[in-house]
Amino acid sequence: MGQVRVRANFSGSVEYRVRPGESVWAGRALLVVEGEREVETLSARNAGVIRELCVAEGAEVEKGALLLVLDETPAG
């Protein structure tokens, strides 16, 4: 397992669904990016712990911006 860096797939505003230090499971919603024409919920692929939220809640970000760092933990 390792560290996962979650990036924006398009420009928009960010709404976090987690906080630093929080444990998450596979499938757990991490954040929502709301763009001009689309909304995307980004979820954890594996279990882990939120290391860092990289932009302020509600911030406008560009495509490719680093949003969140997750330390994945071994299953089991």
N, C-alpha and C positions, 0 to 999 in steps of 0.2 A: 504494500500500500504506500501511498505517498501523499504529496500535497497537490491539491487541485486548485487551479486559478480559474475562477468563473468570470467570463467577459461578456459584454453586451453584444448581441447579434445585430442590433440596430440602434439608432439614436432615440433617446427618450428619457423619461423620468423614472427614478428607482424607488421602489417601496420594498423594504426588507421585511421578511417574515420570521427572521431569526436574529439572535444577538451573539456577540463574541462569547466563547466558552460553552455555548449550548451544544449538547449532543444531538445529532440528527440521524435518521435512518434512511435507507434507500427509498427514494420516492417522495421524501419530505420536501415540500415547497420551501425554497430558500429566499426567493425574491421575485418581484414582478417588475418588468420593464414595460412602460406604457409609452408608445410612440404616437406619432400623428395619426397613423392609420392602422396600427396593430398593437396588440398586447400579448406579452409572452411571460409565462410563469416558468422559472428555471428551478429544477428540482435536483436533489442529490442523487447521483448514480449509485453511491455506496454509503454505508454508515460512516460517520466521522464526527469531528468536533470543529466548530466554527473558530478559526484562528483570528480572522480580521475582516471587518467591513471596510471597504476601501474608498467609498464616497459617502457623503452625507445623505441621510434620508431625504427623499424628494429632489435630489440633485438631478440636473439635466446632464446626460452623458452622451458621448459620441460612440459610434460603432467601434467595437474593439476595446473599449475602456475596461480596465480591471475593476470588478465590482466586489468580489469576495474571495477569501482564501479559506479552504477547507482542508484539514488534516484528516485523511481517510484512516479508518481503523480496521484491523483484521476482523473478518466475520467470525462469530463464534463463540 
